[in-house]
Amino acid sequence: MNASQTPSLHQQLVPQYESIRGLSKALAAQLSDADATVQSMPDASPAKWHLAHSSWFFETFVLRDHVEYYTLFDPRFAYLFNSYYEAEGARHARPMRGMLTRPSLDDVLAYRAHVDTAMVRAIPMLADEARALMSLGLHHEQQHQELMLTDMLHLFAQNPLFPAMFGAPNSMPALQPGPLRWIEGRNGIVEIGADAGHGFAFDCEGPRHRTLLHPHALANRPITNAEWISFIEDGGYTDARHWLSDGWAWVRAEGIEAPLYWQKGENGWTRFGHDGRQPVNPAAPVTHISLYEADAYASWAGARLPTEAEWESGALNISPTSGNQLDDATCPRPHACEQGEGLVQMFGDVWEWTGSAYRPYPGFVAAPGGVGEYNGKFMSGQFVLKGGSCATPRGHVRASYRNYFYPHQRWQFTGLRLAKDL
């Protein structure tokens, strides 16, 4: 690296690094050590683990491998905070992360400070490969910010006191979303996927490639809570005709009757959120639903879920920084559905299930080394979601972004938008 490049590089990357890392710490600022330690289910991780794992990522892939003078904070942390990287050796079992009463939250915050001091010192001297890994680490950190929020929500929902993580936000205007309308999408040959050389993208978003779209239309907005209540009241959860076989077995085995965190009381439906238990807002997008539920609703409505390509093609001319996304350490929750001439709320509020399996694009090749395990090895049995949510850090997503979960999972801010053939 040319020495004359160092000041501008430092001025650009250090504030970005400090801002993203600072948001993680701010999101956890209200947690006690107990709050940050407990694990509510195997799919979720304690906040303390998220804070440590994202630091382990920088320590392992940037500092350890590319900064000669760096000294590990605690060599034992490699075992505790590796997630799934086989190339990095043995690790603490995922379902047992909540048993890590030590190190304490204060110890983990000291670990973060150690890593941050070393990273800020090293950034001006990093070579291109290390800078690329740092960029991956920052986007990885943003993913864990959303996971930390949704995992904490699931944890607090297990407490019979239903404690609020954040104070109740100012009441939103009582918007009426208006009737659902259909927006005709592109058809014929289109290109989807990330375009190499045009900003950061995860490896699974490429290569950019051509695909065929048949005549179709997308709903102008996500499905609302009011519309979901109509599905419930019409027996949607008890009518096998609308359900995939696996979904119907899941509904019966788990006793599913409504979206996650919903309860029916004398005064109607309530939901649990980061602001505690509140009445369901009829105009807001439904959230915390599984692929099985989304697919059943689509069948009940005489429609279907969009394909990944249909959704991405529809979002190409919409700014990915628009919509209701996470800007700071305040209470995330979906806004009421919007009215508009075209497609609205494609980004933010709720991740939208697609009917597309999470599989590699033509020509996909995993990155070399340990980071090659980041996405590729999970391309089995999961479905793609698009668009981000109210808990997604603003600037993190784009039209080509591919989130993915198993069809029964619903503790994330997951909703749906309908599609139909023309």
Summary of the structure (lengths in Angstrom):
residues: 422
radius of gyration: 21.8
end to end distance: 54.8
largest distance: 69.2
contacts: 1330
relative contact order: 0.14
helix: 40%
strand: 13%
